Each structure stands twice: as C-alpha cells, then as structure tokens.
Amino acid sequence: MTSWEKKRVVVTGLAAITPIGNNLQEYWQGLLSGRNGIAKITAFDASDFPCQFAGEVKNFDPLDYMEKKDAKRMARFSHFAVACSKMALEDAGLKITEANAEQVGVVIGTGIGGLAIMEEQHKVLLEKGPSRITPFLVPTMICNMAAGLTAIHTGAKGPNSCSVTACAAGSNAIGDAFRLIQGGYASVMICGGTEAAITPLGVGGFAAAKALSTRNDSPETACRPFDRDRDGFVMGEGCGILILEEREHALARGARIYAEMVGYGMTCDAYHMTAPVPEGVGASRAMTLALKDAGIAPEEVSYINAHGTSTPANDVTETKAIKRALGEHAYNVAISSTKSMTGHLLGGSGGVEAVATVLAIAHDVVPPTINLENPDPECDLDYVPHKPRQMTVNVALSNSFGFGGHNVTLAFRKHQ
C-alpha cells in the first residue's frame, strides 16, 4: 500500500479509569494537579511483601456500567475495559447500530489478564478438588476477553483482537487499530489497554524479580521517574480507551476531533527477557519509525509522554533513546512520566498514557513528572518537574516498552 492510499485517522473519543480518577475529567485534572494515586495496598494483606503499596483504582463499581449477572462473569480487567469503552463511545457521541456495527472494531491489550480469578480458582482446586472449579474460569481469565466482552456489550462487530506484549500491550493495541483504519478494514476502532494485576501473585512476582520499589515508609513518593533515588516501579491498575475514527467518517457525522494519529513504530530489542538493550537502540528505532510513518521531522516534536517507569535501567536507557532519535532537539522537548502519579499500569499503561498525550495536544498543556526531587545526572532532559506546563503542543509521542524487548511509539499531532 502506498502512502497516498492510507486513510487519515483521528481521535474522537477518550476515557480513563485510573488510580487518580475514574473518568476522563477526573484523570486529566488529577494529572494537572499532580495528584498522587499510590498508597498502601487494600486489595489484600501485603504486610509480608517487600513492596506493600500500589496505585489501586478506588470506588469503582462495575454495576454502574453493566448488569450484576454480567459483572459476576467478568474479571476486573474486563470490568475496566467494558466500562471505559462505554464512556469513550459516549465521549465520541457515537452510537453503534446494526447499520454501522460491522465497521466498528475493538483492539484492547493487556499484559496479564484475569490473574485474580486464576489465583482464586487455584486455591479452590487445592482445597476442594477439580469438580469445584468454576466453569467460568477460562472465559474469565483469558487475555482476549476484555476485547471480546467489549464487543458483546457495545455491539461492535468489526475487527476484534488483543495484543499481549507486556507493558507495551496498550500501545500495540492502539497502533494495530490505527493500521486497520488506515487500510480500510474499519471506520471506527475502540482501542487501548487494561490491567488489574494487583494481587498477591502479581505483586509477589514482580517483587521477586526485584522490579518494585520498596519505599514502604513513603508510598506517595515511591514512583520517582528520572530521579537519582528511584528504586523500582510501582504497580498500578486501570484502563485507557481511545476511539479512533477514519477522518472523513468523523467529519461526516460532525464529530469533535481531539487530535490526529499519524504514526506507529514498533521494534524488538531481541536482547534480554527483562532488561532493555544498552543505549536504547531498540526504543530509539521505534521512535524513528513512528516519525517516519508520520512524515514528521524530529525537530517538530513538542512533547513526549515517556515510558518513565522509575526503574534504574529504564529511565537512563529511555533518555539515551530519545537523544538518539531526536538528536540535539531532544533537549528542547518537554518530556513527562505520568506514571509518577498513577503507577505503572502494565498492559494498561499505553492506553492511559495515550489519552494523556492526546489531551496535551488538545489543551496545549503538558502534565508534570512529580517526585522529581534530585535529577539523575544521566537523565538530563526536560522532564517537566512538579507542575504542568502551558505550551503549544503540535506533535506528541507516547512511548511504551515491555518485557521481552517490545518497543512501541505512537505519534499524534494537531488536526488540520
């Protein structure tokens, strides 16, 4: 397919369920106010764990979005996805009917899926035997069910898929949805990422891998991307959904357009299960490919929503990757890690961070990186510390990198 045949893709709807807000307005205001969403874990007793805190979604009731019998047959990550997708469709002013259902698709990524029900039913197996395992175990826990259930609950009959690329899953989902519209396979895509892995096994597993912060005496300051005193990431949960739409389709129905999606780059380090390749070569290539796909010069980039996990390895490597991709212009770009407020939503992070990136373009304001008290000398770029920054944001990138060496960059720009 030559570039002139590709259809233009715009963002017409947004929604988020996060540790700092359960709808789009709460999430955005939380980011701009530097709200901390990280606290002691309440989902289970974590007193024996090396890490005892996380970014939990608070006061979320799935019954606000679905019938009780449906909610009982879903894992929490699917609750988030269905609820968020319904909010995003409402935000887009889009109704799915028999007339358009086959042109509306869903791609929602997740890293882990229904971990809580796996743990619960494994306990049932050990204590009560195989005959007591719920028949809903498999269809509840499998990763694709967030996308499948979203289609069931919205009526979307177009392309449907699920990316499972660890912490890059949400961004891969958005990029794949973008390609489907570009290629004419759908007019509208519901896309993003969801995760709910704050469970004993989830927290225990990441803690065993020495990936989590152990700042138990000060959870609210534990996630400190690009700070020299960072000691690991903080788990979060939630969901971020975008409604992507073919531009002419959106204009024809008079839709509000937040921004245009213009580029998608993905690469693999092919290096290590969990560690990024030195110098950020793979991440840099993802950024370069996204810019090339978009037809955008590095000097045009205004803002980058960084992967910014607050781990010793990621933040230095991502800084090097940005410099490699943008050259000297890297020092002129506003960069922030919104994980400093939400924690790391794993497969859901690409969704909520793409939402933040699009809102930065729409409102010409960049959210801050909180807890950046003592910058790491090796992280010497402009990370917008503490307070949001009012500035013109014409072009923005969103980075996501996952275990397995997955690197994804999404590119957005003001709609013209």
N, C-alpha and C positions, 0 to 999 in steps of 0.2 A: 504493500500500500504506500503510495507516495504521500508526502506531507500535505499536499493541497487537497487530498481526498479526505483527510481526517476531519471529523466533525468537532466543532468547538464545544467545550464542556464548562458549565457554570455551576456555582454553588447557590442553591435556592432555599435550603433548609438546614438548620443546625439544632442539636440537642445534646445535653450532657447530664450525666448522673455521676457525681464525684464526691470525694471527702470534704469538699468546701462548698457544695451546693448541689441540690437535686433537680435543678432545671437550668436552662441556658442563662437566665438573668442572674441567678444566684452564683453560678460558676464564674461568670465574667466579672461580676462585682467582687467576688472573692479573690480572683486573680489581681484585680487592680488595687485592692486594699491590702494585698499581701497577707491574706488570711491563712493561718496555719490549720491544716486538716489532720494533723498527725497527733496521736495520743495513745495512751495505754490501750492494749487490745481488750475488747469487751466480748468478743465472739466466743472465747474460750479462756480457760485459766492458763496464762502464759508465764506464770511466776517461775517455772523451772527452765524457761527457754533463755538462750543467750541474748535474744532480741525479744523484748516484751511490748513492743509498740508497733503501730501501723496506721495507715490512712484508711480508716473504715468509712463507708457510706453510712450516714446517720439518718434515722427516722424515715427510711424508705419503706413504703407499704405497697407491695405488688398488687393488692386488691384495688388500688386506685386506678389500675390500668387493665385489669382482667378479672374474670370470674374466679371464685375460690377454688372450684374443681380444676380449673386450668392451672392456677398457681401451684397447687399441690403436686402437679405432674411436671414441674419445671425445676431446674437447678437455679441458683441465684444469678449466675452469669446470664442465663436466658431471661430471667425476670428483667434484668437491667436492659438487655437488648430489645425486648419487645416494648417495654415502657419508653425507652429512649427513641425508638423508631417511630412510635405513635406521636411523640412530641415533635420530632423532626418533620414528619409529614404535615402536622398541624402548622408548624412554623413556616413551612413552604406553601401553605394554602393549597395543598394537593390532595385530592380525593381519588382513591383507586376504585375504579368501576369495572364492570365487565367489558366496557369499551376500550379501556386502556391497560387492563391488568397484565396482558401478555407483553407489554412494553416497559413494565416496571420490574426491576430485578433487585436482588439482595446479595451483597457480599459482606459478611461480618466475620472478622478474625478473632481468635482467642488463643492464648498460649497453652492453657491447661484444661479449660472446660469445667465439668462438674466434679471438682475434687472433693468437695464436702460430702456429696452423696456416695462417692466411692469409699471414703473413709467410714461413713456411717454403715454402709451395707457390708463392708469387710468385717466390721465388728459383729454384725448380725450373723454372718457366715460362721465366724469363730465361736460365737456364744450360743447360737440357736440352730445352726446347720443350714445346708443349701436350700432346703424346702421353704425357708422363711425369707429368702431374698426377694425383694420386691420385683415384680415384672417390669417395673418402670426404670430399673437401674440403668440398663444400656441406653434406652432412648432419652434418658435424662442427662446422663453424664457425657455423652459423646460431643465432641467439639463443634460439629456442624449443626447441632440442634438450635443454637441461637439464630442462625440464618434460616433454618427450616421453620422454626416456630414464628419468627418474624413474618415470614411469608404467609403462614397459616392465619396469623392474627391481623394482617393488613390486606390480604388478598393479592399480593404481588406474585404473578405467575411467570415472570420473565426469568432471565438467567439467575441461578442461585448457587452460591459457593461459599467456602470457608477457607481462609488462609490460616495456617498453623505454623508460624515462623517465629515462635517465642516472642520476644519483645518488639519485633518488627511486624507482628501479625496484623494489627490495626491499620498500619500504613500500607502494607501489602494489599489489604482488602480495598482500601480507597484507590490505590493505584490500579488494581485489577478492574475495579468498577469503571474508572476513568477510561481504560482501554476498551471496555465493552461498549461504552457510549461513543467513543471516537470511531470505532469500527462499525457502528450502525446496528449493533446487536440488541440495544435497548435505548429507550428515550430517557428513562429515569432510573437511577440506582440508589437504593438505600444502603449505605456502606459505613464501615467504621470498625471499632474494636470493643470488646467487652471482657471483663475478667472478675472473678470472685474467688480468690485463692488464699484468703487469709484464714487458714485452717491450721490445725496442729501439724499436719504433714507438710503443707506448703511453707509455713514459717520455719518449721524444723529442718526441712530440706535445704532451703536457702541459707539458713544459719550454719548448717553442717558444711556447706560449701564456702563458708567464711565470706559470704557476699553481703551480709546485712550489717548495718550499723548496730553497735551495742551501747549506744549512748542512752541507757535506760534512765539515768538521772535527769535527762533533759530531752524528752522526745520531740518537743516542738522545735528544737534547734538541730536535730539529728541529721536532717537532709540538708546538706550544705554544698551544692554543686560548685566546683571550681575553687573551693576554699581549701587551704593547705591542711586544715584539721579534719577534713572529711574522712570517714572510716567505713563507708559502705552505704548501700542504698536502703531505702525504707519501702516496704511493700504497701501498695495501695490497691483499691478496687474501684470498679465503676464502669462507665461506658460513655463513649462519644460517637455520635452518628451524624453523618452529612447526607444531605440529599443532593446528589449530582444530577444534572439535567442537560440534555442537549440544548445548546443555546437557542436555536430557532424555536424549539418546543417551549422553552421558558418564556421567550418574548411573545409568542403567540397567545399565551394564556395570561400575559401581563404580570408575570412573577417578579417579586423583588429579587435582585441578584446581589449577593454579598461580595462575590469575587469570581474570577475565572480560574479554573485549574488548568495549568498549561504544561506541566512536566512531571515525569515519573522516572526515577532512576533506581535500579536495584542491582546489587552485586553480592558476591560472597568472598570472604577472606580466604576460604579454603586453607585455614591455618591451625585453629585450635577450637575445642569444644566450647570454651567459655571466654578465653582471652582474645582481645582484638589484636589484629596484626600490627606490629610496631610501625610507628609513623602514620598510622591511619590511612594506609594506601587504599584499602577496600572502601572505607567510608568516603574518602575523597572522590573516588571514581563514581560512587552513587550520586554525589552532589554534581559532579561534572556532567554525568549522563542526564540528570534531570534538567540542568540548564541547557544542554544541547537539544534535548527533546522539546524544550520550551522556546528555543531560539532566543535565549536571553544571555547577555554577556555577564560575566561575574561582577562587573562594575555596577550593574543595575540592581543588585540585591540590596534591599533595605534592612531586612530582619531575618534572623534565623531562630526558630524555636528548636533549641538544641535537645539532643537525647539526654545529656546532662544528668547522669544518674547519681552523682555524688560518690562514685567509687574511685579509688586511686587510679585505676587503669583507664577507665572510660574518659574521664574529663581531660586528661592530658592528651590522650590519643585523638579525641574529637577536636580539640584545639588545633593540633597539628594537621588534622584532616581539613579543617576549614581554611587554614593558611595555604595548604597545598592546592585546594580547589579554587580559592579566590585570590591568591597572591597577596600583594600589598593592600588590596581593597579589604581584606579580612579585618584590618584594624579600623575600618570606617563603618563596619556593620554592627548594628545593635543585635545582641545575642542574649537570650534568656532561657533558663530552665524552669518551667512551671512545675516540674517535679518537686522543687523545693517547697511547694505548698501542698501538693496532692499526694506526694509519694509516687512510687513507680507502679503504675497500673498494669505492668507486664504487657500482655496482649491487648489490653485496653488503652495503653498509653498513646499509641499512634492516633487513635480516634479522638480522645480529648485534646491532644496537642494540636491536631489539625484544626479542630474547632477554634482553639485559641489563636492559631495562626491566621485563619480566615477573619476572625473578629478584629485582629490587629490591623489588617488591611482595611476592613470596613469602617473602623472607627479612628484610624490613624493614631493608634496608641499602642505601645509595646508593654506587655506585663513584665514585672520585675523578676529578678532572682533574689529570694530572701535568704537570710542566714549567711550571706557572703561577707564575713567579717574580716577575714585575713586571706586575701587572694593568694593562691598558689603562684609562685614566680613563673612556673611553666605554663600557667593559664593566664596569658597576658592580653587577652582581647577585651572587648567592651561587653560585659555581661549584665548591664542594666541593674545594678545592685539596689535592693531595698524598695525603690519607688518606681511606679510606671513612668513611661516617657512619652509625652505627646510629640509626635513626629510624623511626617508623611511616609507612609508605608506603601510603596508601589509594587514591590516584588518581595515575596517572603518564601522561605524554605522551611520545611519541617523534617527533622532527622529522626530516624529510629534504627537502632542496631540491636540484634538479638543473638542469644547463644546459638552456636552453630555457624557463626560468621555472617549472618544475614545483615545486609545494609540496605536501607531504603531512604530515599529523599523524595519528598513531594514538593512541587513548585506551584505557587499561586501568584496571581497578580490582580491589580485593579481591573475591573471590567471596563472595556472601552467599546 
